[in-house]
Amino acid sequence: MRKFFLIIVAFSLFLPRIQAQQSQENKILMEEYLRQSEKQKKTGLIMLGAGAGSVILGTVLFGTAWNSGSNFAGGASVFLLTAGSISTLVSIPVIVSSASNGRKAAKLGIGTTQLVAPSSSGFSQKNYPTWSFSIPLNSQKQ
């Protein structure tokens, strides 16, 4: 019976410290997912814009080369069309991965929080279990 009581006491003394450390690690992990999501979103949108612009420019250049009979413009238009198409297609998985990391960052967390509660002898700090739900509303850095 003593061993059981000692285990319960030891568990109750060390559990808040372990949970506080885990919640700090979870917070750091969530911030890392959010940072990674922002970087991937920016990269994906740049690739998508550059690819779409290259496809449009290659199409216009191809029309010009078709009418004038220029071999250089024809080759450049094919290069721009190909590079733009590849860039546009590669940007899709990057944007999808960004959304996945954003969802990982906006996850439900469990932890403890210290609250100041009134008591008969004044105010005292106590640990209370908390549920935290993080949703990044502003994806830009401040």
matplotlib code that plots the C-alpha trace (Angstrom):
import matplotlib.pyplot as plt

x = [0.0, 2.9, 4.4, 1.2, 0.8, 4.4, 3.9, 0.7, 2.5, 5.5, 3.3, 1.3, 4.5, 6.2, 3.2, 2.7, 6.4, 6.3, 3.0, 4.4, 7.5, 5.4, 3.1, 6.2, 7.5, 4.1, 4.0, 7.5, 6.4, 3.2, 5.2, 7.6, 4.7, 3.2, 6.5, 7.1, 3.5, 4.0, 7.3, 5.8, 2.8, 4.9, 7.2, 4.2, 2.4, 5.7, 6.1, 2.5, 2.7, 6.0, 4.8, 1.5, 3.4, 5.8, 3.0, 1.3, 4.5, 5.4, 2.0, 2.2, 5.8, 4.7, 1.9, 4.5, 7.0, 4.2, 3.4, 6.9, 8.6, 11.4, 13.2, 14.6, 11.2, 9.7, 12.4, 12.1, 8.3, 8.6, 11.1, 8.9, 5.8, 7.6, 9.3, 6.1, 4.0, 6.6, 6.7, 2.9, 2.6, 5.4, 3.7, 0.6, 2.2, 4.0, 0.8, -1.0, 1.9, 1.6, -2.1, -1.2, 1.3, -1.1, -3.7, -1.0, -0.3, -4.0, -4.4, -6.0, -3.6, -3.9, -1.8, -1.8, -2.1, -1.4, -4.3, -4.5, -7.5, -9.0, -8.9, -9.7, -6.1, -5.8, -4.8, -3.0, -1.6, -2.9, -2.4, -5.5, -5.8, -6.5, -7.6, -6.0, -7.0, -4.7, -6.0, -3.5, -5.7, -3.0, -0.3, 2.0, 4.8, 4.5]
y = [0.0, 2.4, 1.7, 2.5, 5.7, 6.8, 6.1, 8.2, 11.1, 10.9, 10.9, 13.9, 15.8, 15.2, 15.1, 18.9, 19.4, 16.7, 18.1, 21.7, 20.4, 18.5, 21.6, 23.7, 21.1, 21.0, 24.8, 24.8, 22.1, 24.0, 27.1, 25.2, 23.7, 27.1, 28.6, 25.7, 26.1, 29.8, 29.2, 26.4, 28.5, 31.4, 29.1, 27.4, 30.6, 32.0, 28.9, 28.9, 32.6, 32.2, 29.1, 30.6, 33.7, 31.6, 29.6, 32.8, 34.4, 31.2, 31.1, 34.7, 34.1, 31.0, 33.0, 35.6, 33.0, 31.3, 34.5, 35.7, 32.3, 33.0, 29.9, 31.6, 32.8, 29.3, 27.6, 30.1, 29.7, 25.9, 26.3, 28.8, 26.6, 23.5, 25.3, 27.1, 23.9, 22.0, 24.9, 25.0, 21.3, 21.2, 24.0, 21.9, 19.4, 22.3, 24.1, 20.9, 20.2, 23.8, 23.2, 19.9, 21.6, 24.4, 21.8, 20.2, 23.6, 24.2, 21.2, 20.5, 20.5, 19.3, 20.9, 22.6, 26.3, 28.1, 30.2, 32.6, 31.5, 33.2, 31.1, 31.7, 32.8, 35.1, 34.2, 31.0, 29.6, 26.3, 24.1, 23.3, 21.0, 23.0, 22.3, 24.7, 25.0, 27.0, 28.4, 30.7, 33.6, 35.8, 33.9, 36.9, 37.5, 40.5]
z = [0.0, 0.8, -2.6, -4.3, -2.3, -3.1, -6.8, -6.8, -5.0, -7.3, -10.3, -9.1, -8.4, -11.8, -14.1, -14.4, -15.3, -17.9, -19.4, -19.4, -21.3, -23.8, -24.4, -25.0, -27.5, -29.2, -29.4, -31.1, -33.5, -34.4, -35.0, -37.2, -39.2, -39.7, -40.8, -43.2, -44.6, -45.2, -47.1, -49.2, -50.0, -51.1, -53.2, -54.8, -55.7, -57.2, -59.3, -60.4, -61.4, -63.2, -65.0, -66.1, -67.3, -69.2, -70.9, -71.9, -73.2, -75.0, -76.7, -77.8, -79.0, -80.9, -82.7, -83.6, -84.9, -86.9, -88.7, -89.3, -89.9, -87.3, -86.2, -83.1, -81.9, -82.6, -80.5, -77.7, -77.6, -77.3, -74.5, -72.7, -73.1, -71.8, -68.9, -67.9, -68.1, -65.9, -63.4, -63.2, -62.7, -60.0, -58.1, -57.4, -55.0, -53.3, -52.6, -51.5, -49.1, -47.7, -47.0, -45.3, -43.0, -42.3, -41.1, -38.9, -37.3, -36.6, -34.4, -31.1, -28.2, -24.6, -21.8, -18.4, -17.6, -14.3, -13.2, -10.3, -8.3, -5.2, -2.1, 1.6, 2.3, -0.7, -4.2, -5.2, -8.5, -9.5, -12.6, -14.5, -17.6, -20.8, -24.3, -26.9, -30.5, -32.7, -36.0, -37.9, -39.1, -40.4, -42.4, -42.7, -40.3, -38.0]

ax = plt.figure().add_subplot(projection="3d")
ax.plot(x, y, z, "-o")
ax.set_aspect("equal")
plt.show()
